[in-house]
Amino acid sequence: MLGGYTAQAGAPALPARGQQLFTTRQGREWSCASCHGAVPTQAGKHASTGKSISPLAPAFNPERFTDAAKTEKWFRRNCNDVLGRECSAAEKADLLSWLLTLKP
């Protein structure tokens, strides 16, 4: 999936930008970390519903980012909640590249 997002973006993914996107509060006063937790290697908790969210980093949750349709669905929903718009291919590539650097 990372290769596809990087190709769509037309530029290399930058893990540091992915980490910044994950941790920075955006226009809707949320960040990705608001629900996924400050440490995406651990379970999070949805800010509104309190529902438990499995770890986001693939090394800690092998099911993450394995289904393209599911990944796109959640990127669309979560980017809209956090950014007030869909994420760009570059943002998706940056975020995924950072999450892939997180190892046990």
Phi and psi restraints in degrees (range 20) as a CNS / XPLOR table:
assign (resid 1 and name C) (resid 2 and name N)
       (resid 2 and name CA) (resid 2 and name C) 1.0 -59.1 20.0 2
assign (resid 2 and name N) (resid 2 and name CA)
       (resid 2 and name C) (resid 3 and name N) 1.0 -43.4 20.0 2
assign (resid 2 and name C) (resid 3 and name N)
       (resid 3 and name CA) (resid 3 and name C) 1.0 -60.0 20.0 2
assign (resid 3 and name N) (resid 3 and name CA)
       (resid 3 and name C) (resid 4 and name N) 1.0 -39.6 20.0 2
assign (resid 3 and name C) (resid 4 and name N)
       (resid 4 and name CA) (resid 4 and name C) 1.0 -65.9 20.0 2
assign (resid 4 and name N) (resid 4 and name CA)
       (resid 4 and name C) (resid 5 and name N) 1.0 -44.0 20.0 2
assign (resid 4 and name C) (resid 5 and name N)
       (resid 5 and name CA) (resid 5 and name C) 1.0 -65.8 20.0 2
assign (resid 5 and name N) (resid 5 and name CA)
       (resid 5 and name C) (resid 6 and name N) 1.0 -40.2 20.0 2
assign (resid 5 and name C) (resid 6 and name N)
       (resid 6 and name CA) (resid 6 and name C) 1.0 -64.3 20.0 2
assign (resid 6 and name N) (resid 6 and name CA)
       (resid 6 and name C) (resid 7 and name N) 1.0 -42.2 20.0 2
assign (resid 6 and name C) (resid 7 and name N)
       (resid 7 and name CA) (resid 7 and name C) 1.0 -63.3 20.0 2
assign (resid 7 and name N) (resid 7 and name CA)
       (resid 7 and name C) (resid 8 and name N) 1.0 -43.1 20.0 2
assign (resid 7 and name C) (resid 8 and name N)
       (resid 8 and name CA) (resid 8 and name C) 1.0 -62.9 20.0 2
assign (resid 8 and name N) (resid 8 and name CA)
       (resid 8 and name C) (resid 9 and name N) 1.0 -37.1 20.0 2
assign (resid 8 and name C) (resid 9 and name N)
       (resid 9 and name CA) (resid 9 and name C) 1.0 -73.3 20.0 2
assign (resid 9 and name N) (resid 9 and name CA)
       (resid 9 and name C) (resid 10 and name N) 1.0 -28.2 20.0 2
assign (resid 9 and name C) (resid 10 and name N)
       (resid 10 and name CA) (resid 10 and name C) 1.0 74.3 20.0 2
assign (resid 10 and name N) (resid 10 and name CA)
       (resid 10 and name C) (resid 11 and name N) 1.0 19.3 20.0 2
assign (resid 10 and name C) (resid 11 and name N)
       (resid 11 and name CA) (resid 11 and name C) 1.0 -153.4 20.0 2
assign (resid 11 and name N) (resid 11 and name CA)
       (resid 11 and name C) (resid 12 and name N) 1.0 156.2 20.0 2
assign (resid 11 and name C) (resid 12 and name N)
       (resid 12 and name CA) (resid 12 and name C) 1.0 -66.5 20.0 2
assign (resid 12 and name N) (resid 12 and name CA)
       (resid 12 and name C) (resid 13 and name N) 1.0 148.2 20.0 2
assign (resid 12 and name C) (resid 13 and name N)
       (resid 13 and name CA) (resid 13 and name C) 1.0 -74.0 20.0 2
assign (resid 13 and name N) (resid 13 and name CA)
       (resid 13 and name C) (resid 14 and name N) 1.0 144.2 20.0 2
assign (resid 13 and name C) (resid 14 and name N)
       (resid 14 and name CA) (resid 14 and name C) 1.0 -120.4 20.0 2
assign (resid 14 and name N) (resid 14 and name CA)
       (resid 14 and name C) (resid 15 and name N) 1.0 106.0 20.0 2
assign (resid 14 and name C) (resid 15 and name N)
       (resid 15 and name CA) (resid 15 and name C) 1.0 -55.4 20.0 2
assign (resid 15 and name N) (resid 15 and name CA)
       (resid 15 and name C) (resid 16 and name N) 1.0 -36.3 20.0 2
assign (resid 15 and name C) (resid 16 and name N)
       (resid 16 and name CA) (resid 16 and name C) 1.0 -62.3 20.0 2
assign (resid 16 and name N) (resid 16 and name CA)
       (resid 16 and name C) (resid 17 and name N) 1.0 -38.3 20.0 2
assign (resid 16 and name C) (resid 17 and name N)
       (resid 17 and name CA) (resid 17 and name C) 1.0 -68.4 20.0 2
assign (resid 17 and name N) (resid 17 and name CA)
       (resid 17 and name C) (resid 18 and name N) 1.0 -34.3 20.0 2
assign (resid 17 and name C) (resid 18 and name N)
       (resid 18 and name CA) (resid 18 and name C) 1.0 -63.8 20.0 2
assign (resid 18 and name N) (resid 18 and name CA)
       (resid 18 and name C) (resid 19 and name N) 1.0 -42.7 20.0 2
assign (resid 18 and name C) (resid 19 and name N)
       (resid 19 and name CA) (resid 19 and name C) 1.0 -63.9 20.0 2
assign (resid 19 and name N) (resid 19 and name CA)
       (resid 19 and name C) (resid 20 and name N) 1.0 -41.7 20.0 2
assign (resid 19 and name C) (resid 20 and name N)
       (resid 20 and name CA) (resid 20 and name C) 1.0 -63.2 20.0 2
assign (resid 20 and name N) (resid 20 and name CA)
       (resid 20 and name C) (resid 21 and name N) 1.0 -43.4 20.0 2
assign (resid 20 and name C) (resid 21 and name N)
       (resid 21 and name CA) (resid 21 and name C) 1.0 -59.8 20.0 2
assign (resid 21 and name N) (resid 21 and name CA)
       (resid 21 and name C) (resid 22 and name N) 1.0 -42.4 20.0 2
assign (resid 21 and name C) (resid 22 and name N)
       (resid 22 and name CA) (resid 22 and name C) 1.0 -64.6 20.0 2
assign (resid 22 and name N) (resid 22 and name CA)
       (resid 22 and name C) (resid 23 and name N) 1.0 -39.6 20.0 2
assign (resid 22 and name C) (resid 23 and name N)
       (resid 23 and name CA) (resid 23 and name C) 1.0 -95.3 20.0 2
assign (resid 23 and name N) (resid 23 and name CA)
       (resid 23 and name C) (resid 24 and name N) 1.0 -19.1 20.0 2
assign (resid 23 and name C) (resid 24 and name N)
       (resid 24 and name CA) (resid 24 and name C) 1.0 -85.0 20.0 2
assign (resid 24 and name N) (resid 24 and name CA)
       (resid 24 and name C) (resid 25 and name N) 1.0 131.0 20.0 2
assign (resid 24 and name C) (resid 25 and name N)
       (resid 25 and name CA) (resid 25 and name C) 1.0 -68.9 20.0 2
assign (resid 25 and name N) (resid 25 and name CA)
       (resid 25 and name C) (resid 26 and name N) 1.0 134.5 20.0 2
assign (resid 25 and name C) (resid 26 and name N)
       (resid 26 and name CA) (resid 26 and name C) 1.0 -106.2 20.0 2
assign (resid 26 and name N) (resid 26 and name CA)
       (resid 26 and name C) (resid 27 and name N) 1.0 -168.0 20.0 2
assign (resid 26 and name C) (resid 27 and name N)
       (resid 27 and name CA) (resid 27 and name C) 1.0 -54.6 20.0 2
assign (resid 27 and name N) (resid 27 and name CA)
       (resid 27 and name C) (resid 28 and name N) 1.0 -29.2 20.0 2
assign (resid 27 and name C) (resid 28 and name N)
       (resid 28 and name CA) (resid 28 and name C) 1.0 -93.1 20.0 2
assign (resid 28 and name N) (resid 28 and name CA)
       (resid 28 and name C) (resid 29 and name N) 1.0 13.8 20.0 2
assign (resid 28 and name C) (resid 29 and name N)
       (resid 29 and name CA) (resid 29 and name C) 1.0 67.6 20.0 2
assign (resid 29 and name N) (resid 29 and name CA)
       (resid 29 and name C) (resid 30 and name N) 1.0 14.3 20.0 2
assign (resid 29 and name C) (resid 30 and name N)
       (resid 30 and name CA) (resid 30 and name C) 1.0 -116.4 20.0 2
assign (resid 30 and name N) (resid 30 and name CA)
       (resid 30 and name C) (resid 31 and name N) 1.0 160.4 20.0 2
assign (resid 30 and name C) (resid 31 and name N)
       (resid 31 and name CA) (resid 31 and name C) 1.0 -125.0 20.0 2
assign (resid 31 and name N) (resid 31 and name CA)
       (resid 31 and name C) (resid 32 and name N) 1.0 171.2 20.0 2
assign (resid 31 and name C) (resid 32 and name N)
       (resid 32 and name CA) (resid 32 and name C) 1.0 -59.2 20.0 2
assign (resid 32 and name N) (resid 32 and name CA)
       (resid 32 and name C) (resid 33 and name N) 1.0 -37.4 20.0 2
assign (resid 32 and name C) (resid 33 and name N)
       (resid 33 and name CA) (resid 33 and name C) 1.0 -65.7 20.0 2
assign (resid 33 and name N) (resid 33 and name CA)
       (resid 33 and name C) (resid 34 and name N) 1.0 -18.4 20.0 2
assign (resid 33 and name C) (resid 34 and name N)
       (resid 34 and name CA) (resid 34 and name C) 1.0 -56.9 20.0 2
assign (resid 34 and name N) (resid 34 and name CA)
       (resid 34 and name C) (resid 35 and name N) 1.0 -34.7 20.0 2
assign (resid 34 and name C) (resid 35 and name N)
       (resid 35 and name CA) (resid 35 and name C) 1.0 -110.5 20.0 2
assign (resid 35 and name N) (resid 35 and name CA)
       (resid 35 and name C) (resid 36 and name N) 1.0 -39.3 20.0 2
assign (resid 35 and name C) (resid 36 and name N)
       (resid 36 and name CA) (resid 36 and name C) 1.0 -80.3 20.0 2
assign (resid 36 and name N) (resid 36 and name CA)
       (resid 36 and name C) (resid 37 and name N) 1.0 -9.0 20.0 2
assign (resid 36 and name C) (resid 37 and name N)
       (resid 37 and name CA) (resid 37 and name C) 1.0 90.4 20.0 2
assign (resid 37 and name N) (resid 37 and name CA)
       (resid 37 and name C) (resid 38 and name N) 1.0 153.1 20.0 2
assign (resid 37 and name C) (resid 38 and name N)
       (resid 38 and name CA) (resid 38 and name C) 1.0 -62.6 20.0 2
assign (resid 38 and name N) (resid 38 and name CA)
       (resid 38 and name C) (resid 39 and name N) 1.0 -26.3 20.0 2
assign (resid 38 and name C) (resid 39 and name N)
       (resid 39 and name CA) (resid 39 and name C) 1.0 -116.2 20.0 2
assign (resid 39 and name N) (resid 39 and name CA)
       (resid 39 and name C) (resid 40 and name N) 1.0 101.9 20.0 2
assign (resid 39 and name C) (resid 40 and name N)
       (resid 40 and name CA) (resid 40 and name C) 1.0 -71.4 20.0 2
assign (resid 40 and name N) (resid 40 and name CA)
       (resid 40 and name C) (resid 41 and name N) 1.0 7.6 20.0 2
assign (resid 40 and name C) (resid 41 and name N)
       (resid 41 and name CA) (resid 41 and name C) 1.0 -91.7 20.0 2
assign (resid 41 and name N) (resid 41 and name CA)
       (resid 41 and name C) (resid 42 and name N) 1.0 -3.8 20.0 2
assign (resid 41 and name C) (resid 42 and name N)
       (resid 42 and name CA) (resid 42 and name C) 1.0 -121.2 20.0 2
assign (resid 42 and name N) (resid 42 and name CA)
       (resid 42 and name C) (resid 43 and name N) 1.0 164.7 20.0 2
assign (resid 42 and name C) (resid 43 and name N)
       (resid 43 and name CA) (resid 43 and name C) 1.0 -65.2 20.0 2
assign (resid 43 and name N) (resid 43 and name CA)
       (resid 43 and name C) (resid 44 and name N) 1.0 146.8 20.0 2
assign (resid 43 and name C) (resid 44 and name N)
       (resid 44 and name CA) (resid 44 and name C) 1.0 -112.7 20.0 2
assign (resid 44 and name N) (resid 44 and name CA)
       (resid 44 and name C) (resid 45 and name N) 1.0 -171.9 20.0 2
assign (resid 44 and name C) (resid 45 and name N)
       (resid 45 and name CA) (resid 45 and name C) 1.0 -146.7 20.0 2
assign (resid 45 and name N) (resid 45 and name CA)
       (resid 45 and name C) (resid 46 and name N) 1.0 124.0 20.0 2
assign (resid 45 and name C) (resid 46 and name N)
       (resid 46 and name CA) (resid 46 and name C) 1.0 -56.8 20.0 2
assign (resid 46 and name N) (resid 46 and name CA)
       (resid 46 and name C) (resid 47 and name N) 1.0 131.8 20.0 2
assign (resid 46 and name C) (resid 47 and name N)
       (resid 47 and name CA) (resid 47 and name C) 1.0 -63.3 20.0 2
assign (resid 47 and name N) (resid 47 and name CA)
       (resid 47 and name C) (resid 48 and name N) 1.0 -32.2 20.0 2
assign (resid 47 and name C) (resid 48 and name N)
       (resid 48 and name CA) (resid 48 and name C) 1.0 -95.1 20.0 2
assign (resid 48 and name N) (resid 48 and name CA)
       (resid 48 and name C) (resid 49 and name N) 1.0 -45.1 20.0 2
assign (resid 48 and name C) (resid 49 and name N)
       (resid 49 and name CA) (resid 49 and name C) 1.0 -94.1 20.0 2
assign (resid 49 and name N) (resid 49 and name CA)
       (resid 49 and name C) (resid 50 and name N) 1.0 -19.7 20.0 2
assign (resid 49 and name C) (resid 50 and name N)
       (resid 50 and name CA) (resid 50 and name C) 1.0 78.5 20.0 2
assign (resid 50 and name N) (resid 50 and name CA)
       (resid 50 and name C) (resid 51 and name N) 1.0 2.1 20.0 2
assign (resid 50 and name C) (resid 51 and name N)
       (resid 51 and name CA) (resid 51 and name C) 1.0 -65.8 20.0 2
assign (resid 51 and name N) (resid 51 and name CA)
       (resid 51 and name C) (resid 52 and name N) 1.0 137.6 20.0 2
assign (resid 51 and name C) (resid 52 and name N)
       (resid 52 and name CA) (resid 52 and name C) 1.0 -68.3 20.0 2
assign (resid 52 and name N) (resid 52 and name CA)
       (resid 52 and name C) (resid 53 and name N) 1.0 140.1 20.0 2
assign (resid 52 and name C) (resid 53 and name N)
       (resid 53 and name CA) (resid 53 and name C) 1.0 -123.3 20.0 2
assign (resid 53 and name N) (resid 53 and name CA)
       (resid 53 and name C) (resid 54 and name N) 1.0 125.4 20.0 2
assign (resid 53 and name C) (resid 54 and name N)
       (resid 54 and name CA) (resid 54 and name C) 1.0 -61.5 20.0 2
assign (resid 54 and name N) (resid 54 and name CA)
       (resid 54 and name C) (resid 55 and name N) 1.0 157.6 20.0 2
assign (resid 54 and name C) (resid 55 and name N)
       (resid 55 and name CA) (resid 55 and name C) 1.0 -51.3 20.0 2
assign (resid 55 and name N) (resid 55 and name CA)
       (resid 55 and name C) (resid 56 and name N) 1.0 143.6 20.0 2
assign (resid 55 and name C) (resid 56 and name N)
       (resid 56 and name CA) (resid 56 and name C) 1.0 -87.4 20.0 2
assign (resid 56 and name N) (resid 56 and name CA)
       (resid 56 and name C) (resid 57 and name N) 1.0 -32.0 20.0 2
assign (resid 56 and name C) (resid 57 and name N)
       (resid 57 and name CA) (resid 57 and name C) 1.0 -68.2 20.0 2
assign (resid 57 and name N) (resid 57 and name CA)
       (resid 57 and name C) (resid 58 and name N) 1.0 126.6 20.0 2
assign (resid 57 and name C) (resid 58 and name N)
       (resid 58 and name CA) (resid 58 and name C) 1.0 -56.6 20.0 2
assign (resid 58 and name N) (resid 58 and name CA)
       (resid 58 and name C) (resid 59 and name N) 1.0 -32.2 20.0 2
assign (resid 58 and name C) (resid 59 and name N)
       (resid 59 and name CA) (resid 59 and name C) 1.0 -66.9 20.0 2
assign (resid 59 and name N) (resid 59 and name CA)
       (resid 59 and name C) (resid 60 and name N) 1.0 -18.9 20.0 2
assign (resid 59 and name C) (resid 60 and name N)
       (resid 60 and name CA) (resid 60 and name C) 1.0 -108.3 20.0 2
assign (resid 60 and name N) (resid 60 and name CA)
       (resid 60 and name C) (resid 61 and name N) 1.0 -7.3 20.0 2
assign (resid 60 and name C) (resid 61 and name N)
       (resid 61 and name CA) (resid 61 and name C) 1.0 -151.5 20.0 2
assign (resid 61 and name N) (resid 61 and name CA)
       (resid 61 and name C) (resid 62 and name N) 1.0 88.7 20.0 2
assign (resid 61 and name C) (resid 62 and name N)
       (resid 62 and name CA) (resid 62 and name C) 1.0 -59.2 20.0 2
assign (resid 62 and name N) (resid 62 and name CA)
       (resid 62 and name C) (resid 63 and name N) 1.0 -15.1 20.0 2
assign (resid 62 and name C) (resid 63 and name N)
       (resid 63 and name CA) (resid 63 and name C) 1.0 -79.0 20.0 2
assign (resid 63 and name N) (resid 63 and name CA)
       (resid 63 and name C) (resid 64 and name N) 1.0 -17.3 20.0 2
assign (resid 63 and name C) (resid 64 and name N)
       (resid 64 and name CA) (resid 64 and name C) 1.0 -65.2 20.0 2
assign (resid 64 and name N) (resid 64 and name CA)
       (resid 64 and name C) (resid 65 and name N) 1.0 136.8 20.0 2
assign (resid 64 and name C) (resid 65 and name N)
       (resid 65 and name CA) (resid 65 and name C) 1.0 60.7 20.0 2
assign (resid 65 and name N) (resid 65 and name CA)
       (resid 65 and name C) (resid 66 and name N) 1.0 32.7 20.0 2
assign (resid 65 and name C) (resid 66 and name N)
       (resid 66 and name CA) (resid 66 and name C) 1.0 -103.2 20.0 2
assign (resid 66 and name N) (resid 66 and name CA)
       (resid 66 and name C) (resid 67 and name N) 1.0 -17.8 20.0 2
assign (resid 66 and name C) (resid 67 and name N)
       (resid 67 and name CA) (resid 67 and name C) 1.0 -117.9 20.0 2
assign (resid 67 and name N) (resid 67 and name CA)
       (resid 67 and name C) (resid 68 and name N) 1.0 112.9 20.0 2
assign (resid 67 and name C) (resid 68 and name N)
       (resid 68 and name CA) (resid 68 and name C) 1.0 -59.9 20.0 2
assign (resid 68 and name N) (resid 68 and name CA)
       (resid 68 and name C) (resid 69 and name N) 1.0 -44.1 20.0 2
assign (resid 68 and name C) (resid 69 and name N)
       (resid 69 and name CA) (resid 69 and name C) 1.0 -64.3 20.0 2
assign (resid 69 and name N) (resid 69 and name CA)
       (resid 69 and name C) (resid 70 and name N) 1.0 -43.6 20.0 2
assign (resid 69 and name C) (resid 70 and name N)
       (resid 70 and name CA) (resid 70 and name C) 1.0 -65.1 20.0 2
assign (resid 70 and name N) (resid 70 and name CA)
       (resid 70 and name C) (resid 71 and name N) 1.0 -41.3 20.0 2
assign (resid 70 and name C) (resid 71 and name N)
       (resid 71 and name CA) (resid 71 and name C) 1.0 -61.3 20.0 2
assign (resid 71 and name N) (resid 71 and name CA)
       (resid 71 and name C) (resid 72 and name N) 1.0 -46.5 20.0 2
assign (resid 71 and name C) (resid 72 and name N)
       (resid 72 and name CA) (resid 72 and name C) 1.0 -63.3 20.0 2
assign (resid 72 and name N) (resid 72 and name CA)
       (resid 72 and name C) (resid 73 and name N) 1.0 -40.2 20.0 2
assign (resid 72 and name C) (resid 73 and name N)
       (resid 73 and name CA) (resid 73 and name C) 1.0 -58.2 20.0 2
assign (resid 73 and name N) (resid 73 and name CA)
       (resid 73 and name C) (resid 74 and name N) 1.0 -48.1 20.0 2
assign (resid 73 and name C) (resid 74 and name N)
       (resid 74 and name CA) (resid 74 and name C) 1.0 -74.1 20.0 2
assign (resid 74 and name N) (resid 74 and name CA)
       (resid 74 and name C) (resid 75 and name N) 1.0 -34.9 20.0 2
assign (resid 74 and name C) (resid 75 and name N)
       (resid 75 and name CA) (resid 75 and name C) 1.0 -60.3 20.0 2
assign (resid 75 and name N) (resid 75 and name CA)
       (resid 75 and name C) (resid 76 and name N) 1.0 -46.2 20.0 2
assign (resid 75 and name C) (resid 76 and name N)
       (resid 76 and name CA) (resid 76 and name C) 1.0 -59.8 20.0 2
assign (resid 76 and name N) (resid 76 and name CA)
       (resid 76 and name C) (resid 77 and name N) 1.0 -48.9 20.0 2
assign (resid 76 and name C) (resid 77 and name N)
       (resid 77 and name CA) (resid 77 and name C) 1.0 -66.0 20.0 2
assign (resid 77 and name N) (resid 77 and name CA)
       (resid 77 and name C) (resid 78 and name N) 1.0 -49.7 20.0 2
assign (resid 77 and name C) (resid 78 and name N)
       (resid 78 and name CA) (resid 78 and name C) 1.0 -72.5 20.0 2
assign (resid 78 and name N) (resid 78 and name CA)
       (resid 78 and name C) (resid 79 and name N) 1.0 -37.4 20.0 2
assign (resid 78 and name C) (resid 79 and name N)
       (resid 79 and name CA) (resid 79 and name C) 1.0 -64.3 20.0 2
assign (resid 79 and name N) (resid 79 and name CA)
       (resid 79 and name C) (resid 80 and name N) 1.0 -39.3 20.0 2
assign (resid 79 and name C) (resid 80 and name N)
       (resid 80 and name CA) (resid 80 and name C) 1.0 -63.0 20.0 2
assign (resid 80 and name N) (resid 80 and name CA)
       (resid 80 and name C) (resid 81 and name N) 1.0 -41.7 20.0 2
assign (resid 80 and name C) (resid 81 and name N)
       (resid 81 and name CA) (resid 81 and name C) 1.0 -64.8 20.0 2
assign (resid 81 and name N) (resid 81 and name CA)
       (resid 81 and name C) (resid 82 and name N) 1.0 -41.8 20.0 2
assign (resid 81 and name C) (resid 82 and name N)
       (resid 82 and name CA) (resid 82 and name C) 1.0 -86.8 20.0 2
assign (resid 82 and name N) (resid 82 and name CA)
       (resid 82 and name C) (resid 83 and name N) 1.0 -47.2 20.0 2
assign (resid 82 and name C) (resid 83 and name N)
       (resid 83 and name CA) (resid 83 and name C) 1.0 -97.5 20.0 2
assign (resid 83 and name N) (resid 83 and name CA)
       (resid 83 and name C) (resid 84 and name N) 1.0 -18.5 20.0 2
assign (resid 83 and name C) (resid 84 and name N)
       (resid 84 and name CA) (resid 84 and name C) 1.0 79.2 20.0 2
assign (resid 84 and name N) (resid 84 and name CA)
       (resid 84 and name C) (resid 85 and name N) 1.0 17.0 20.0 2
assign (resid 84 and name C) (resid 85 and name N)
       (resid 85 and name CA) (resid 85 and name C) 1.0 -164.4 20.0 2
assign (resid 85 and name N) (resid 85 and name CA)
       (resid 85 and name C) (resid 86 and name N) 1.0 171.4 20.0 2
assign (resid 85 and name C) (resid 86 and name N)
       (resid 86 and name CA) (resid 86 and name C) 1.0 -73.6 20.0 2
assign (resid 86 and name N) (resid 86 and name CA)
       (resid 86 and name C) (resid 87 and name N) 1.0 149.1 20.0 2
assign (resid 86 and name C) (resid 87 and name N)
       (resid 87 and name CA) (resid 87 and name C) 1.0 -73.6 20.0 2
assign (resid 87 and name N) (resid 87 and name CA)
       (resid 87 and name C) (resid 88 and name N) 1.0 147.9 20.0 2
assign (resid 87 and name C) (resid 88 and name N)
       (resid 88 and name CA) (resid 88 and name C) 1.0 -78.0 20.0 2
assign (resid 88 and name N) (resid 88 and name CA)
       (resid 88 and name C) (resid 89 and name N) 1.0 164.9 20.0 2
assign (resid 88 and name C) (resid 89 and name N)
       (resid 89 and name CA) (resid 89 and name C) 1.0 -60.0 20.0 2
assign (resid 89 and name N) (resid 89 and name CA)
       (resid 89 and name C) (resid 90 and name N) 1.0 -37.6 20.0 2
assign (resid 89 and name C) (resid 90 and name N)
       (resid 90 and name CA) (resid 90 and name C) 1.0 -64.3 20.0 2
assign (resid 90 and name N) (resid 90 and name CA)
       (resid 90 and name C) (resid 91 and name N) 1.0 -41.5 20.0 2
assign (resid 90 and name C) (resid 91 and name N)
       (resid 91 and name CA) (resid 91 and name C) 1.0 -64.2 20.0 2
assign (resid 91 and name N) (resid 91 and name CA)
       (resid 91 and name C) (resid 92 and name N) 1.0 -41.9 20.0 2
assign (resid 91 and name C) (resid 92 and name N)
       (resid 92 and name CA) (resid 92 and name C) 1.0 -63.5 20.0 2
assign (resid 92 and name N) (resid 92 and name CA)
       (resid 92 and name C) (resid 93 and name N) 1.0 -43.9 20.0 2
assign (resid 92 and name C) (resid 93 and name N)
       (resid 93 and name CA) (resid 93 and name C) 1.0 -63.3 20.0 2
assign (resid 93 and name N) (resid 93 and name CA)
       (resid 93 and name C) (resid 94 and name N) 1.0 -44.1 20.0 2
assign (resid 93 and name C) (resid 94 and name N)
       (resid 94 and name CA) (resid 94 and name C) 1.0 -62.0 20.0 2
assign (resid 94 and name N) (resid 94 and name CA)
       (resid 94 and name C) (resid 95 and name N) 1.0 -47.0 20.0 2
assign (resid 94 and name C) (resid 95 and name N)
       (resid 95 and name CA) (resid 95 and name C) 1.0 -63.8 20.0 2
assign (resid 95 and name N) (resid 95 and name CA)
       (resid 95 and name C) (resid 96 and name N) 1.0 -47.4 20.0 2
assign (resid 95 and name C) (resid 96 and name N)
       (resid 96 and name CA) (resid 96 and name C) 1.0 -64.2 20.0 2
assign (resid 96 and name N) (resid 96 and name CA)
       (resid 96 and name C) (resid 97 and name N) 1.0 -39.7 20.0 2
assign (resid 96 and name C) (resid 97 and name N)
       (resid 97 and name CA) (resid 97 and name C) 1.0 -63.8 20.0 2
assign (resid 97 and name N) (resid 97 and name CA)
       (resid 97 and name C) (resid 98 and name N) 1.0 -37.5 20.0 2
assign (resid 97 and name C) (resid 98 and name N)
       (resid 98 and name CA) (resid 98 and name C) 1.0 -66.8 20.0 2
assign (resid 98 and name N) (resid 98 and name CA)
       (resid 98 and name C) (resid 99 and name N) 1.0 -46.4 20.0 2
assign (resid 98 and name C) (resid 99 and name N)
       (resid 99 and name CA) (resid 99 and name C) 1.0 -60.0 20.0 2
assign (resid 99 and name N) (resid 99 and name CA)
       (resid 99 and name C) (resid 100 and name N) 1.0 -32.7 20.0 2
assign (resid 99 and name C) (resid 100 and name N)
       (resid 100 and name CA) (resid 100 and name C) 1.0 -72.7 20.0 2
assign (resid 100 and name N) (resid 100 and name CA)
       (resid 100 and name C) (resid 101 and name N) 1.0 -16.2 20.0 2
assign (resid 100 and name C) (resid 101 and name N)
       (resid 101 and name CA) (resid 101 and name C) 1.0 -80.9 20.0 2
assign (resid 101 and name N) (resid 101 and name CA)
       (resid 101 and name C) (resid 102 and name N) 1.0 -16.0 20.0 2
assign (resid 101 and name C) (resid 102 and name N)
       (resid 102 and name CA) (resid 102 and name C) 1.0 -81.4 20.0 2
assign (resid 102 and name N) (resid 102 and name CA)
       (resid 102 and name C) (resid 103 and name N) 1.0 116.6 20.0 2
assign (resid 102 and name C) (resid 103 and name N)
       (resid 103 and name CA) (resid 103 and name C) 1.0 -123.9 20.0 2
assign (resid 103 and name N) (resid 103 and name CA)
       (resid 103 and name C) (resid 104 and name N) 1.0 154.0 20.0 2
